[in-house]
Amino acid sequence: MDMGMTVLVVDDFATMRRIIKGVLKDLGFKNVIEAENGKVALSELKKEEIGLVIADWNMPEMTGIDLLKALRSDDRFKELPFIMVTAEGQKANVIEAVKAGVTNYIVKPFTPDTLKQKLEAIFG
C-alpha cells in the first residue's frame, strides 16, 4: 500500500471527513484531501493525482453514486480505487454501487479496523 498516495475523502458532513481522515493518518497515509460533495471532488480530481477515493453516498449537489458513475465513464479514472461509505446498507444500493464499478463498500457506523481491512483488500 502506497502511503504517499493522495486520498480524497468526500462527505458533506465535516465530522465524518475528519474521522476518516484521522483513521487514514493513523494507518500511515500522509496526503489526505477533502471535498464536501461530488462536484467539488471532481474538480479536485482534475487538479491533483488521486490514488483512492472514499466517498459518502448521500450528499447534496452530487451524490457518491453519481460521482462514481462519472469517474467510471472517464478513461482517466476507470481504474481508480473507490470506496463507498454509507448508512445505506440495503442490498439494492450495494448492487447498484457494484454495477457502477465501486471497488469496495463500507456501511456506517464502521470501525477504523473495518476501513483498514477494506484498504488491505484493495491494495493487498
C-alpha positions in Angstrom: 0.0 0.0 0.0 1.5 3.3 -1.1 1.2 5.6 2.0 2.4 8.5 -0.1 -0.6 8.5 -2.5 -3.2 11.2 -2.2 -6.5 10.0 -0.8 -9.7 12.1 -1.5 -12.3 11.9 1.3 -15.7 13.1 0.0 -18.5 13.6 2.6 -20.9 16.5 3.2 -20.5 16.0 6.9 -17.3 17.7 8.1 -17.1 15.4 11.2 -17.2 12.3 9.1 -14.5 13.7 6.9 -12.4 14.4 10.0 -13.0 10.9 11.4 -12.0 9.1 8.1 -9.0 11.5 7.7 -7.9 10.7 11.2 -8.1 6.9 10.6 -6.2 7.2 7.4 -3.4 9.3 9.1 -3.3 6.6 11.9 -2.8 4.0 9.2 0.1 6.0 7.8 -1.4 7.9 4.9 0.3 11.3 4.6 -1.7 13.0 1.9 -5.4 13.2 2.5 -7.6 15.9 0.9 -11.3 16.6 1.4 -14.3 17.6 -0.6 -17.8 18.3 0.6 -19.7 16.8 -2.4 -19.1 15.0 -5.7 -18.9 18.3 -7.7 -16.0 19.5 -5.5 -14.4 16.1 -5.7 -14.5 16.1 -9.5 -12.7 19.5 -9.6 -10.1 18.1 -7.1 -9.6 15.0 -9.3 -8.8 17.3 -12.3 -6.2 19.3 -10.3 -4.4 16.6 -8.5 -3.4 12.9 -9.0 -5.6 10.9 -6.6 -4.8 7.3 -5.7 -8.0 6.5 -3.8 -11.5 8.0 -3.3 -13.5 7.4 -0.2 -17.0 8.9 -0.7 -20.3 9.1 1.1 -23.4 8.0 -0.8 -25.8 10.7 0.3 -24.6 14.3 -0.4 -26.2 17.5 -1.9 -25.0 18.8 -5.3 -23.7 15.4 -6.5 -24.1 12.1 -4.7 -21.4 9.5 -4.2 -23.0 7.1 -6.7 -23.2 9.9 -9.3 -19.5 10.7 -8.6 -18.6 7.0 -9.0 -20.6 6.8 -12.3 -18.9 10.0 -13.6 -15.4 8.6 -12.7 -16.1 5.2 -14.3 -17.3 6.9 -17.6 -13.9 8.8 -17.8 -11.0 6.8 -19.1 -8.6 8.6 -16.7 -10.5 7.3 -13.7 -11.8 3.9 -14.8 -9.3 2.0 -12.6 -9.2 4.5 -9.6 -10.0 2.6 -6.4 -13.3 3.9 -5.0 -14.7 3.0 -1.5 -18.4 4.0 -0.9 -19.1 4.8 2.7 -22.8 5.0 3.5 -25.6 4.4 6.1 -27.4 2.8 3.2 -26.9 -0.9 3.8 -29.8 -2.1 1.6 -28.9 -4.8 -0.8 -30.3 -2.7 -3.8 -27.8 0.1 -3.0 -24.9 -2.3 -2.7 -25.9 -3.9 -6.0 -26.2 -0.5 -7.7 -22.7 0.5 -6.4 -21.2 -2.8 -7.6 -22.8 -2.4 -11.1 -21.4 1.2 -11.2 -17.9 -0.1 -10.5 -17.3 0.5 -6.9 -14.1 -1.1 -5.6 -15.4 -1.7 -2.0 -18.2 -0.7 0.3 -18.4 0.3 4.0 -21.7 0.7 5.9 -21.8 3.3 8.7 -21.1 3.2 11.5 -17.8 1.5 11.0 -14.6 1.0 13.0 -11.1 2.0 12.0 -10.3 -1.7 11.6 -13.1 -2.1 9.0 -11.5 0.7 6.9 -8.1 -0.9 7.3 -9.5 -4.3 6.1 -11.1 -2.7 3.1 -7.9 -0.9 2.2 -5.9 -4.1 2.6 -8.4 -5.9 0.3 -7.9 -3.3 -2.4 -4.1 -2.7 -2.1 -3.0 -6.1 -0.7 
